């Protein structure tokens, strides 16, 4: 891995990203590949924290739409993120890394409670820290948790690993052949155009704290290593002026 401009990053993994090509659950091969890339990032001297989603197991918004109490559904979704965190924790240990999982809801048998200064100390000691259970509050997404934790631990960039989505587009490339991917996307433009970078609360939080967001395709070769090394892949969301790339020859997913 090339020398990185970052000393500390936060990687956001959606639950769907852990499925690989499966339709549900956790793909052991995919999680193992993620663990190997994270090890290479640490070997290059970059501290890594991770926030995991739970959509491959349970999605609170879907359960709520089906009639489940929204707060209860969201708490169930938080438990799904803990399952994913434990799977990733195990995979990281198997590639020789020291890992700490911290949960925003108390589950002392399997995870530490989230304590900001303890998390930062773990990172300084070269440990990977996995943040589970979102923010610990219903009505908040794991995107918001990722933005919040990244800001709290002084991460220099939020790496948003998507499943078969290689960036943010000015239109849906699945239905608009002329859709173009943004190389750089301004926060305000992303909010005003309602482009699907992350939920609006998380995006506003990043904008207010000037935290760059890099949206990239997890399934691209060595994608985490390339993103953490500062390579220009995907879409970088910042305060800078937006820049569009050429039309995608074979777009993998939509961003707007």
C-alpha positions as CSV (number, residue, x, y, z in Angstrom):
1,X,0.0,0.0,0.0
2,X,1.2,3.5,-0.9
3,X,2.1,6.1,1.8
4,X,-1.1,7.5,3.1
5,X,-2.0,11.2,3.7
6,X,-4.1,10.0,6.7
7,X,-3.0,8.9,10.1
8,X,-6.5,7.8,11.3
9,X,-9.5,6.8,9.2
10,X,-13.0,5.5,10.0
11,X,-14.3,2.9,7.7
12,X,-18.1,2.5,7.4
13,X,-19.2,-0.9,6.2
14,X,-22.9,-1.4,5.4
15,X,-24.5,-4.7,6.4
16,X,-25.1,-5.4,2.7
17,X,-21.4,-5.1,2.0
18,X,-20.8,-8.1,4.3
19,X,-23.2,-10.3,2.2
20,X,-20.9,-10.6,-0.8
21,X,-23.0,-12.2,-3.5
22,X,-25.4,-13.7,-1.0
23,X,-28.9,-12.4,-0.6
24,X,-28.8,-12.5,3.2
25,X,-26.4,-12.9,6.2
26,X,-22.6,-12.9,6.3
27,X,-20.3,-14.1,3.5
28,X,-17.2,-15.5,5.3
29,X,-15.0,-15.0,2.3
30,X,-16.0,-11.3,1.9
31,X,-15.4,-10.6,5.6
32,X,-12.0,-12.4,5.4
33,X,-11.0,-10.2,2.4
34,X,-12.0,-7.1,4.3
35,X,-9.9,-8.2,7.3
36,X,-6.9,-8.7,5.1
37,X,-7.2,-5.2,3.6
38,X,-7.6,-3.6,7.0
39,X,-4.4,-5.4,8.1
40,X,-2.5,-3.9,5.1
41,X,-3.8,-0.5,6.0
42,X,-2.6,-0.8,9.6
43,X,0.8,-2.1,8.3
44,X,1.1,1.1,6.4
45,X,0.8,3.1,9.6
46,X,-2.8,4.2,9.4
47,X,-5.0,3.8,12.5
48,X,-8.4,2.2,11.6
49,X,-11.8,2.4,13.3
50,X,-14.9,0.7,11.8
51,X,-18.6,1.2,12.0
52,X,-20.8,-1.6,10.8
53,X,-24.4,-1.6,9.7
54,X,-26.9,-4.4,10.1
55,X,-29.1,-4.4,6.9
56,X,-28.0,-7.9,6.0
57,X,-29.6,-9.2,9.1
58,X,-32.4,-6.8,10.1
59,X,-33.5,-3.4,9.0
60,X,-35.4,-1.3,11.5
61,X,-37.1,1.0,9.0
62,X,-38.5,-2.0,7.1
63,X,-39.8,-3.7,10.2
64,X,-41.4,-0.4,11.3
65,X,-43.1,0.0,7.9
66,X,-44.5,-3.5,8.5
67,X,-46.1,-2.4,11.7
68,X,-43.4,-2.9,14.4
69,X,-42.9,-0.1,16.9
70,X,-40.2,2.1,15.4
71,X,-38.0,2.4,18.5
72,X,-38.2,-1.4,19.1
73,X,-37.4,-2.1,15.5
74,X,-34.4,0.2,15.7
75,X,-33.1,-1.5,18.8
76,X,-33.4,-4.8,17.0
77,X,-31.4,-3.4,14.2
78,X,-28.7,-2.3,16.6
79,X,-28.4,-5.9,17.8
80,X,-27.9,-6.9,14.1
81,X,-24.9,-4.6,13.9
82,X,-23.4,-6.3,17.0
83,X,-23.6,-9.7,15.2
84,X,-21.8,-8.2,12.2
85,X,-19.2,-6.6,14.5
86,X,-18.4,-9.9,16.2
87,X,-18.0,-11.6,12.8
88,X,-15.6,-8.9,11.7
89,X,-13.8,-8.9,15.0
90,X,-13.1,-12.7,14.6
91,X,-11.9,-12.3,11.1
92,X,-9.5,-9.5,12.1
93,X,-8.0,-11.5,14.9
94,X,-7.5,-14.4,12.5
95,X,-5.2,-12.2,10.3
96,X,-3.2,-11.3,13.4
97,X,-4.7,-8.0,14.5
98,X,-5.6,-6.9,18.0
99,X,-9.2,-5.8,18.1
100,X,-11.6,-4.1,20.4
101,X,-15.4,-4.0,19.8
102,X,-17.3,-1.2,21.6
103,X,-21.1,-1.1,21.7
104,X,-23.3,1.9,22.2
105,X,-25.7,-0.3,24.1
106,X,-24.5,-2.3,27.1
107,X,-23.6,-6.0,26.1
108,X,-20.8,-6.6,28.5
109,X,-20.4,-10.3,27.7
110,X,-19.3,-9.5,24.1
111,X,-18.2,-5.9,23.8
112,X,-16.8,-3.0,25.8
113,X,-19.1,0.0,26.3
114,X,-18.4,2.9,24.0
115,X,-16.0,5.3,25.8
116,X,-14.4,7.9,23.5
117,X,-11.0,8.3,25.2
118,X,-10.6,4.5,25.6
119,X,-11.4,4.1,21.9
120,X,-8.7,6.7,21.0
121,X,-6.2,5.0,23.3
122,X,-6.8,1.6,21.6
123,X,-6.2,3.3,18.2
124,X,-3.0,4.8,19.4
125,X,-1.8,1.4,20.5
126,X,-2.4,0.0,17.0
127,X,-5.6,-1.8,17.7
128,X,-8.6,-1.9,15.4
129,X,-11.7,-0.5,17.1
130,X,-15.1,-1.6,15.9
131,X,-18.1,0.5,16.9
132,X,-21.4,-1.5,17.1
133,X,-25.0,-0.6,17.9
134,X,-25.0,2.7,16.0
135,X,-25.4,5.7,18.3
136,X,-27.4,3.7,20.8
137,X,-30.5,5.7,20.0
138,X,-33.5,4.8,17.8
139,X,-34.3,7.0,14.8
140,X,-30.6,7.3,14.1
141,X,-28.9,5.4,11.2
142,X,-25.5,3.8,11.3
143,X,-24.4,6.5,8.7
144,X,-25.1,9.0,11.5
145,X,-23.1,6.8,13.9
146,X,-20.2,6.7,11.5
147,X,-20.1,10.5,11.0
148,X,-20.4,11.0,14.8
149,X,-17.7,8.5,15.8
150,X,-15.4,9.8,13.1
151,X,-15.6,13.3,14.4
152,X,-15.3,12.2,18.0
153,X,-12.1,10.2,17.4
154,X,-10.6,12.9,15.2
155,X,-10.5,10.7,12.1
156,X,-9.3,12.6,9.0
157,X,-11.7,11.0,6.5
158,X,-14.8,8.9,6.6
159,X,-14.5,5.9,4.1
160,X,-18.0,4.9,3.0
161,X,-17.6,1.4,1.5
162,X,-20.7,0.6,-0.6
163,X,-21.9,-2.7,-2.1
164,X,-21.6,-2.5,-5.9
165,X,-21.8,1.3,-5.9
166,X,-18.7,3.0,-7.2
167,X,-19.4,6.6,-6.2
168,X,-22.1,9.3,-6.4
169,X,-23.8,10.1,-9.7
170,X,-25.7,13.1,-10.9
171,X,-28.5,10.7,-11.9
172,X,-29.3,7.1,-11.6
173,X,-27.0,5.3,-14.1
174,X,-29.2,2.3,-14.1
175,X,-31.9,4.3,-15.9
176,X,-30.0,7.3,-17.3
177,X,-27.3,6.2,-19.7
178,X,-25.6,9.7,-19.7
179,X,-25.3,9.8,-15.9
180,X,-21.9,11.0,-14.7
181,X,-20.0,10.2,-11.6
182,X,-18.7,13.0,-9.4
183,X,-15.0,12.9,-8.7
184,X,-15.5,15.6,-6.1
185,X,-18.9,16.6,-4.7
186,X,-19.7,19.7,-2.6
187,X,-21.6,19.1,0.6
188,X,-24.2,21.7,-0.1
189,X,-24.8,20.4,-3.6
190,X,-25.2,16.9,-2.3
191,X,-27.8,18.1,0.2
192,X,-29.7,20.4,-2.2
193,X,-29.9,17.8,-4.9
194,X,-30.7,15.0,-2.4
195,X,-28.0,12.8,-3.8
196,X,-27.7,9.5,-2.0
197,X,-24.4,9.9,-0.2
198,X,-25.7,9.0,3.2
199,X,-28.7,10.2,5.3
200,X,-29.1,13.9,5.5
201,X,-28.4,14.1,9.3
202,X,-25.0,12.4,8.8
203,X,-24.1,14.5,5.8
204,X,-24.9,17.7,7.6
205,X,-22.8,16.6,10.6
206,X,-19.9,15.9,8.3
207,X,-20.3,19.3,6.6
208,X,-20.5,21.2,9.9
209,X,-17.3,19.6,11.0
210,X,-15.5,19.6,7.6
211,X,-15.1,15.9,7.6
212,X,-14.3,14.5,4.1
213,X,-16.3,11.5,2.9
214,X,-15.0,9.1,0.3
215,X,-17.7,6.9,-1.3
216,X,-16.3,3.9,-3.1
217,X,-17.1,0.3,-4.2
218,X,-16.1,-2.2,-1.6
219,X,-15.9,-5.0,-4.2
220,X,-13.4,-3.2,-6.4
221,X,-9.9,-4.7,-6.1
222,X,-8.0,-3.6,-3.0
223,X,-10.6,-0.8,-2.6
224,X,-10.1,-0.2,1.2
225,X,-6.3,0.0,0.8
226,X,-6.6,2.4,-2.2
227,X,-9.2,4.6,-0.4
228,X,-7.0,4.7,2.8
229,X,-3.9,5.6,0.8
230,X,-5.6,8.7,-0.7
231,X,-6.0,7.3,-4.2
232,X,-8.6,9.1,-6.3
233,X,-11.3,6.4,-6.4
234,X,-15.0,6.8,-6.1
235,X,-16.4,10.2,-5.0
236,X,-14.9,12.6,-2.5
237,X,-17.5,14.7,-0.7
238,X,-15.9,17.9,0.7
239,X,-16.4,21.7,0.9
240,X,-14.6,22.0,-2.5
241,X,-16.3,22.7,-5.8
242,X,-18.0,19.7,-7.5
243,X,-16.1,18.0,-10.4
244,X,-17.8,15.5,-12.7
245,X,-16.0,12.6,-14.3
246,X,-16.9,11.2,-17.7
247,X,-19.9,8.9,-18.2
248,X,-19.4,5.5,-16.7
249,X,-19.0,2.8,-19.3
250,X,-20.6,0.2,-17.1
251,X,-21.9,1.8,-13.9
252,X,-22.3,-0.7,-11.0
253,X,-24.8,1.3,-9.0
254,X,-26.6,4.5,-8.3
255,X,-25.7,7.4,-6.2
256,X,-28.5,9.9,-6.9
